[in-house]
Amino acid sequence: MSLEAMEKITEMEAEMGRRKTQADQKARELKEAARAAGEALLVQVRREAEEEERALLAAAEQRGAQRCEILDRETAEKAETLRREGEKRLAEAVDFIVERVVKD
């Protein structure tokens, strides 16, 4: 083989070595960028999930408070009805007792 051909092969091998090194470096950079983007996305998704959790919890607490208010109102109304019925029956009971005492 001629000297010129050997030099050409040596130059090509060196060029291929540089290209391989550059390709390896580019692959490492892409891998690192993908990892960083993935981590950033994970942080964002976790933050959004936490915000959604807080919003859902707040909505549930609000619905619970509204339900408590309704139950409190209903209970107060039932208690008032029972009180009125009790007062009415008390008057009837007094009349009954007075009638029994007077008759006896």
C-alpha positions in Angstrom: 0.0 0.0 0.0 1.3 3.4 -0.8 2.2 5.9 1.8 -0.4 8.3 0.5 -3.2 5.6 0.9 -2.0 4.8 4.5 -2.1 8.5 5.4 -5.6 8.8 3.9 -6.7 5.8 6.0 -5.1 7.2 9.1 -6.8 10.6 8.5 -10.2 8.8 8.0 -9.7 6.8 11.2 -9.0 9.9 13.1 -12.0 11.6 11.6 -14.2 8.7 12.5 -12.8 8.8 16.0 -13.7 12.5 16.3 -17.2 11.9 14.9 -17.7 9.0 17.3 -16.6 11.1 20.2 -18.9 13.9 19.1 -21.8 11.5 18.7 -21.1 10.0 22.2 -21.1 13.5 23.7 -24.3 14.5 21.8 -26.0 11.3 23.1 -24.9 12.0 26.7 -26.3 15.6 26.3 -29.6 14.4 24.9 -29.9 11.8 27.6 -29.2 14.4 30.3 -31.7 16.9 28.7 -34.3 14.1 28.6 -33.7 13.2 32.2 -33.9 16.8 33.3 -37.1 17.4 31.3 -38.6 14.2 32.8 -37.8 15.3 36.3 -39.2 18.8 35.7 -42.4 17.2 34.3 -42.6 14.9 37.3 -42.3 17.9 39.7 -45.0 19.8 37.7 -47.4 16.8 37.7 -46.9 16.3 41.4 -47.6 20.0 42.1 -50.7 19.9 40.0 -51.9 16.7 41.7 -51.4 18.4 45.1 -53.3 21.5 44.0 -56.1 19.3 42.7 -56.1 17.3 46.0 -56.4 20.6 47.9 -59.2 21.8 45.7 -61.1 18.5 46.0 -60.7 18.5 49.7 -61.9 22.1 50.0 -64.9 21.3 47.9 -65.7 18.2 50.0 -65.4 20.3 53.2 -67.7 22.9 51.8 -70.3 20.3 50.8 -69.9 18.8 54.3 -70.5 22.1 55.9 -73.5 22.8 53.8 -74.9 19.4 54.7 -74.3 20.1 58.3 -76.2 23.3 58.0 -79.2 21.6 56.4 -79.2 18.9 59.1 -79.0 21.5 61.8 -82.0 23.3 60.3 -84.0 20.1 59.9 -83.1 19.0 63.5 -84.1 22.4 64.9 -87.4 22.3 62.9 -88.2 18.7 64.2 -87.3 19.8 67.8 -89.6 22.8 67.5 -92.4 20.6 66.2 -91.9 18.1 69.1 -91.8 20.9 71.6 -95.1 22.3 70.3 -96.7 18.9 70.4 -95.3 18.3 73.9 -96.8 21.6 75.1 -100.1 20.8 73.5 -100.1 17.3 75.1 -99.1 18.8 78.4 -102.1 21.0 78.4 -104.3 18.0 77.5 -102.6 16.0 80.3 -103.3 18.8 82.8 -106.9 19.0 81.7 -107.2 15.2 82.0 -105.7 15.2 85.5 -107.8 18.1 86.7 -110.9 16.4 85.3 -110.0 13.2 87.1 -109.3 15.0 90.4 -112.5 17.0 90.2 -114.6 13.9 89.4 -113.2 11.9 92.2 
